[in-house]
Amino acid sequence: MQITDKASPVRAGEEIDPAAVQNFLQENIDGLCGDITITQFPSGYSNLTYLIEMGGRQMVLRRPPVGAKVKAGHDMGREYRMLKAIYPVFPYCPEPLAFSEDLSIIGAPFFVMAKLSGIILRKELPEGLIFSPEQAANLCRRLTDLQAEIHMIDVKKAGLDFIGKPQGYVQRQVEGWSQRYRKARTDDAPDCETIMAWLKEKMPPDTDRPTIVHNDYKLDNVVLDPEKPENIIGVLDWEMTTCGDPLMDLGNSLAYWVEENDPKAMQMMRTMPTNMPGALTRQEILDHYEMRTGRSTRQFDFYYTFGLFRLAVIAQQIYYRYYHKITSNKRFATLIYAVNALEQTALRVIESSDL
């Protein structure tokens, strides 16, 4: 029975040189030697992730996708520095091992971290893994608890002041993602101008309690304990972490959260088993977060709408690469349907909002 995340042969066009990686690892990790095997984790639409097996150790190598030009979303050096700073104060963070920006090694900057062995959930539960409704609810609560813990890390005390400027954070996010969407829009994509105008009009002031913002916190970016899957043992993908309004982080997370009774268009873009029996609804997660942190979520329509729009921009940026034949990966062809579904969902939230 295979329920842990399994690596596969490396996809055509995404190969990396084993000898070059082996030499780099031997030079940068003490005591590491032996033959090397490289396979690839097949899921995800962003950075490419490889399993490195060498000297009896398992490690993970991350690099930007082939043809990517969005530095802010694929900055390997920043993610590595983030892990180095967060690892000592948040034990769920994977241990960073080595980083290189030497393009002669694999053709792109990359870093290597220790592998967290466990279960990573994808669209459907893997064969052999069953959550009771109570276990599903516990997992959702634990997921929310850990996000709250991230938001409670003392940025200054942890020496994480470098990660971002909280002043003007919401405005920068709204304006920045609006610019990215306009730049990445293709002829077959919606214009989203109504959404962008609403977000600009309804922007809340800066929070008086800024925190670490993970910026990609979701169910398939956490690692579960194989012995007790409702327990989380690791949190992955820290490359976009910064400092700002934590409700923006929660809005981004809930934009991915597709419930059992959501419209068909949203069901079709579901990438995690957030609709399994017992799973908390978005409102229940919001209530649990508010209870854990004491933060008011009265204006959450803004944050959720922003999360939906941001997710649409991410999908559109990836689709743009396929549309313009920068990549031939056919998985990207259907992302235009996700863009449209997210736009329609955001418009429904706006129409029913009392903000």
Secondary structure, 3 states (H helix, E strand, C coil): CCCCCCCECCCCCCCCCHHHHHHHHHHHCCCCCCCEEEEECCCCCCCEEEEEEECCEEEEEEECCCCCCCHHHCCHHHHHHHHHHHCCCCCCCCCEEEEECCHHHHCCCEEEEECCCCECCCCCCCCCCCCCHHHHHHHHHHHHHHHHHHHHCCCCCCCCHHHCCCCCHHHHHHHHHHHHHHHHCCCCCCCCHHHHHHHHHCCCCCCCCCEEECCCCCHHHEEECCCCCCCEEEECCCCCCEEECHHHHHHHHHHCCCCCCCCHHHHHCCCCCCCCCCCCCHHHHHHHHHHHHCCCCCCHHHHHHHHHHHHHHHHHHHHHHHHCCCCCCHHHHHHHHHHHHHHHHHHHHHHHCCC
